[in-house]
């Protein structure tokens, strides 16, 4: 029997095409990034390859407008989007994403896709069929439910006959392709409709039930945020991960803001249920947005981001072009001591935060090791410290700074470090 939480007992780690390619990624580019991950990152826990938005649009990436009304997606006879074969040639003859998925699986990785909530507007206006019912796309579409930023789709009216059959049919198709991860967009944010900020609730439930009946476990990721904390119970019941922020990019004010968001959500990470800090804008990003660049984050800011994401146990999704990774970025993504927090820690919490600094801690789920991170928000190096009493520990501790690998034994009852501007240090304290 399908158990939702078993699909993601630890936070998913992988690569998503959006931050570098935007809407334009092709099969050859997906394969190249998958091959890099399999060779250099898979052994460190990175395993998902996710094709993001507009994969069924033959013209994506060739026009200035990202999204247009009534996009002429490639769809099958049952109103379901299929990969555009000019961009994903192995999808020809109705194969869909199965050949690409099979290739990614052959590398020891997992395959994911992005979808927008709802049904293509073009399908509704053509009155195309829905598998498993006599009803057509126009009969289940809600023309008053359209994304503010991507008008390709109508929402699905859950009260209409044929609505559940539509969602069941698309996930049946995804299961036949071998999909392991589905990112559903425009469904959990607070800005969809001012009078009903969580209006995707019923579609989330239909999607959850469609996954449960499709015969293949899939991670369900909800996007974008900021998700409503008062709806945490609903997301924990029906999804595996949900965005706690709007799109996160390489801006230090956005990184600072994530500390308050993580504080709000710090008690809601459990196996199969992961508040999501969004993608990691590391390495080369922005090509599909006509702004290809190395991340604007300094090295210290990148360490801060990776430290917070790992300690908080956020899902880790890279958005960069993996084939262009530099040595420093690769070192961040292959630091086993830090990545172990994603898989093996628990009970992350913020101890203190002000305008100058923050201190977080968590526990090792396997033993009595304690982890603590000191974050410096100022524009100069600062001496920061945390007392053993604040961490609720005592006695001699063997200390290791996880990014540098430096070790020592400590009886001083206090950890002190000079932390660079906008940087972080992360310690393990074991008996």
Secondary structure by P-SEA (a helix, b strand, c coil): ccccccccccccccccccccccccccaaaaaaaaaaaacccccccbbbbbbcccccccccccccccccccccccccccccccccccccccccccccaaaaaaaaaaacccccccccccccaaaaaaccccccccccccccccccccccccccbbbbcccccaaaaaaaaaaaaaaaacccbbbbcccccccccccccccaaaaaaaaaaaaaaccbbbbbbbccccccccaaaaaaacccbbbccccccccaaaaaaaaaaaaaacccccccccccccccccccccccccccccccccaaaaaaaaaaaaaaccbbbbccccccccaaaaaaacccccccccccccccccccccccccccccccccccbbbbbbbbccccbbbbbccccccccccccccccccccccccccccbbbbbcccccbbbbbbcc
